[in-house]
Amino acid sequence: RSQARFTASAPEPRAGLRRGHIPYSSNLSFDLVLEGNNYRSKEELKKLFETFNATHEQIFTCGSGVTASILAFASHLIGNQNIKVYDGSWSEWGQEDLDLPIAQ
């Protein structure tokens, strides 16, 4: 998700979704791991992911679960193995009626 949607400074494009993000999550835009239609080099990807502890489980999310897969595969390319994609992503977590915890 965009930084503005992640920080709740921009409205959500889908009706019925709250603003913000899943608590304790970090934002990394999927386009940062790409160079045109290809993934960046392993060295560049390692630099992007260096702030994330690869010894812990990595759970990738986005708005609907699609672009999270791009990030998950980039993490896999640099050797991370404890990777998951939350396919419900923000379209599920952010639902007003579920009232799950949200950070802003």
Solvent accessible surface area in square Angstrom, and as a share of the most:
residue,aa,sasa,rsa
1,R,41,0.15
2,S,54,0.35
3,Q,107,0.48
4,A,39,0.31
5,R,44,0.16
6,F,24,0.10
7,T,54,0.31
8,A,16,0.12
9,S,84,0.54
10,A,24,0.19
11,P,90,0.57
12,E,23,0.10
13,P,99,0.62
14,R,92,0.34
15,A,108,0.84
16,G,41,0.39
17,L,20,0.10
18,R,60,0.22
19,R,104,0.38
20,G,0,0.00
21,H,22,0.10
22,I,32,0.16
23,P,34,0.21
24,Y,224,0.85
25,S,46,0.29
26,S,72,0.47
27,N,44,0.23
28,L,28,0.14
29,S,33,0.21
30,F,74,0.31
31,D,77,0.40
32,L,83,0.41
33,V,0,0.00
34,L,38,0.19
35,E,100,0.45
36,G,69,0.66
37,N,154,0.79
38,N,106,0.54
39,Y,68,0.26
40,R,73,0.26
41,S,50,0.32
42,K,113,0.48
43,E,128,0.57
44,E,71,0.32
45,L,1,0.00
46,K,107,0.46
47,K,142,0.60
48,L,51,0.25
49,F,8,0.03
50,E,122,0.55
51,T,116,0.67
52,F,62,0.26
53,N,82,0.42
54,A,50,0.38
55,T,119,0.69
56,H,116,0.52
57,E,75,0.34
58,Q,17,0.08
59,I,100,0.51
60,F,23,0.10
61,T,46,0.27
62,C,6,0.04
63,G,9,0.09
64,S,50,0.33
65,G,9,0.08
66,V,109,0.63
67,T,39,0.23
68,A,0,0.00
69,S,53,0.34
70,I,46,0.23
71,L,12,0.06
72,A,8,0.06
73,F,98,0.41
74,A,0,0.00
75,S,0,0.00
76,H,103,0.46
77,L,54,0.27
78,I,28,0.14
79,G,50,0.48
80,N,18,0.09
81,Q,168,0.75
82,N,74,0.38
83,I,42,0.21
84,K,110,0.47
85,V,56,0.32
86,Y,51,0.20
87,D,114,0.59
88,G,15,0.14
89,S,0,0.00
90,W,4,0.02
91,S,36,0.23
92,E,70,0.31
93,W,54,0.19
94,G,0,0.00
95,Q,63,0.28
96,E,103,0.46
97,D,123,0.63
98,L,82,0.41
99,D,108,0.56
100,L,57,0.28
101,P,82,0.52
102,I,43,0.22
103,A,31,0.24
104,Q,144,0.64
